[in-house]
């Protein structure tokens, strides 16, 4: 059945919240992800990780991008879009475990978090990191999990008391080497790559492929997709967008090309227009939301007037968010 258009304010809010904007990064990531797995006789990706014929080792994938680039959205989208990967939180007996690392996490607490997701009761405080990770690998084997996704993985490499950067690197490497080696996807800011490179031998780094979330530049294909998504979403919730006001370019410029932040700001502006029962997207609403999150500026990308002139003035001022 065709999707019905939302009509009430709450329906429009819900539609905007769950609408995913496909901007090209997802396709690039899913292609890189597929390289970690075996394929069937039709050439389609399976859930079975590729293994080295001599060592039995699997490979990992690093998804890297600045804060606000949309990494987490791409990961979560892949879990829904790739049919052979089934999230244990969504499907009983699923084969994929997604973990989001909190800022305060250590390598020991991350191992505990993993085993708790497999219904293991947890550890005595005296149990060390190496033993915890051994149990984590065993639990993944027992529960049939073949893919482990660790989002915000850079948090476990933060310096400080009780943190073991080299131990964290070893724990990730062992996930690719154990009797039940998994396809391992780690996601984080570029500092994640730099932390793994601190291992002198480079053994762990060479086991990972890389996929980068680059900024969306003005005039690029990604910028065109962003504008298309903006216009389609606006049309769906009954909001007109004045082409002469260059909203898509302004959103991307405001967030320095960081796709995740730009999408969030654009959606929030649409949401505000719906809430206020406006018929048109408003530069004033976009500016109000931008200032609310970033503080007052002498001038913002949502200043009224010709966009070329506004952009030139912002560049002359040395625009930063």
N, C-alpha and C positions, 0 to 999 in steps of 0.2 A: 504494500500500500504506500502511496506517495505521502511524504511528510506534510503534515498540516502546519500552516503558519501560526505562530503564537499570536494571541490577540490581547490578552490581559497583560498588565504590567508585570505581574509575578511570572507569567509564562515567558515573557520576553526576557526577563532577568535570568530565568533558568536556561533558556536557549543560549543566551550569550555566554553564560558561565561554562556550559559544556561544549560549546562550539570550538573545534580545533582548527587553527589556521595552518594549512599546509604551505610551507614556505621554501621547500626544497631540502632543508637540512635532514628531514626525516627519511627521505629516500636515500640520501648519501649514507646515513647511519645504518639503515636497514641492509644496504648492500654490503657494508663493511661487516655487519653482524653476521650475515649469511656465510661469510668466509670461514667462520669458526666451526661450521657444522658439516656433517655428511649430507649428501643429496640422495634422493631415490632415483629409480629408473626413469622417471619423467624429468629429472633435473631439478626437482623441487627440494628445498631445504627441509631437513628432518630435525628432530630435537637431539640427535646423537652428536656429541662433539667430535670433531676430527681428532685423531690421536696419531702421534708419531709412531710408525710401525716398529721402531727399535726400542724406544723408551716408554711408550704409552702416554707421553705427555700431551696435554691439550694446549691451546693458545688462549691468550686474553686479548681484550680490546679496551683501550682507553678512550673515553669520550671527554674531550677537553674544551673548555670555553670560559670566558669571563663570567663573573656573576651577572645574572640577568640576561644571559644569551639564549636561554630557553632549553638548556640541557635536560632538565628533569622532565619537561613536557615531551621532549623527543623520546626519552626512555620509556615513559609511561604510555605514549602513543604506540611504540613498538610492541609493548606487551599486549596491546589490544589488536594491533594490525597484523602481527605475525602469528598465524593460527596454530603452529606447532609448539609455541611457547605458551604454557598455561600457568598462570599465577597461582601459587598455593593458597593465596588469600581468596581467590575467586572460584577455584575449582578443586574439589576434593581429589587428592592424589596428583595435584599439579606438579609440573617438572621444573618450575622456575621460581626462585626466591628473590624478591626485591627488598633490599634493606636501605633505609635512609639513615646516614650516620649523623647523630647530633653533634654540635660543636664541642661538647665536653667529653666526647668518647675517647677511650684509650683502646689499644689493641686487645687488652683483656676484656673490656666491656663489650667490644664489638663481637668477639667470639661468643660471649654469653647471649647477646642479642640474637645471634644466628641460631644457636641451639634452642633458645626459647621459642623461636618460630617453628621449630620441629617438635614442639610439645615435650621438650626436655626440661626437667625442673630447675636447672641452673647449677651454679657451682658454689662450693665453700670458698670464702674469701681467700683462703690460703693456697688455692689451686693456681699455679702459674700460667703464664700466657701460652707457653708451648703445649702444655697438656690440654688447655682449653681448646686450642685450635685442632689438636688431634681428635678431640671429641666432636668438634664441629664437622670435620671432614667425615667422621664415621656416621654422624647423624644424617648428613646429606646423602650418604650412600644408602642408609637404611630406609630413608623416605623417598628414594627415587628421584631426588633433585639433581638435574644435570646442568642447570644454568644458575649461576649466582650473580646478581646485579647489586653492586654497592654504590649507591648515589652519595654525593658529598664526601667521597673517600678521602679527600685532602685533609679532613679534620683529624684523622688518626696520625697524621704526620706533623701535627703542631708540636713545637718544642715545649718543654716544661716538665715539672716533677711527675714521676710515674709514667712517663712516655718513653717509648723505645722505638725510634725510627727504623733502625736496622732490623729489629724484631718484626716490625710491621711489614717491611719489605719481604722478609723471609716467609712470613705467614701467607702473603699473597702468592709467592712463588710456589709454596707447597700445595696450594689449591690447584695448581696446574701440573703437579708431579705425583700426587698421592695415588693409592690404589683406585680411588674413586675421583680422579681428576675431573673437574667441571669446566665448562666454558665460563670464563670469568670476565665480567664487564665492570670496569671501574670508571666512575664519572667524577669530575672535579674541575677546579680552576687550574690554570697552567702550572701552578706551584706543585700540583700532584706529580706531574712529569719530572719536575726538577728534584723532588724528594726521592723518587725512585732512582734517579740517576746518581744519587749519592752513594749507592752501592758501588764499590770500586771495580768489581768484576763486570758489572753490567749484565749479569746473568738474568736478573728479573726483567729488566727493561727490554731485553731482546725477545722476550716471550710475549710481548704485547704489540699488537697493531695500534695505530692511532687514527682517530677521527676528530677533526677540529670544527668547532662551531665558530665560524668567522663572522665578522660584523657585516651587516647588510648595507652596501654602499649605494648612494644615490645613483639612479639610472640603471642599476643592475637588474638581472632577472629576478632576484629575490625581492627587490623593491617593487617590481611590477606585480609579483604575486601578493605582496603585502597590500598593495592598493586594491587588487582584485578582491581579496578577502575582506578588506574594510568595506568596500562598496556592497558586496554580497550580504554581509552581516547587517549593514545599515538598511538595505532594502528589506531584509527579512523581518526586522523589527519596526519598519515603517518610518525610518528617519531619512530625510533627504541630505545629500552631501553636495555642497557647491564645489564644482570642479575647479573654479577659479581661486579657491582658498587653499588648494594644495595640502589637504590634511595629511595624506599618507607621508609626503616628504617631511612635513613638520614633525610628525610623531617620531619618525626615524631619526631625524636630526636632533630632536630634543633628547633622545636616549642614546645618542652617539652610535647609532646603528646596531645597538644590542637588541636583538629581535624579541627576546622574552619580555623585556621591559616595555618595548614599543607596543607589542600586542596588548599587554596589560593596560597601558595608558589609553590606547585606542578603545578597548572594550569598556573601560571605566567611563570614558567620555560618552560612548553610546548609551551606557547604562544610565548615566545622569540625564541624558536627553530624554530617555524613556520615562524615568522617574518624574521629571519636571514637565512631562507631557508636551515636549517641544516637537515641532515638525521637522526641524533642521538641526544638523550638527553645528555646535557653537564653538568658536575660537575662545570665547570667554569661559566656557565650561572646561575646555581643555587646559587653559592657563590656570584656572582655579585649582584643578586637580594636580597639575604639575607643581605649583607652588606649595600645595598642601604636603606633598611628598619631599620636596627638595628645598623649601625655603624661598623667600622672596628674592627676586632678581631684578636688576635694573631694567632688563628686557628679556623676554622669553621668545621662543620660536612661534608662540601663538599670539604675538603682537599683531593687531589688525593692520592690514595694508598688503601691498603687493609682496608676494613671498620672496621673489628675487631680491628686492630691496631690503627686506627684513633679514634675509639670510646673509647678505653682504655686510650689513651693519653688525650682526652677531659675530661673523668671522673677524671683522675688524676689531671687535672687542675681545677676541680670543675666547670664544664661547666654550665653556665647560658646564656640565650639568650641575 
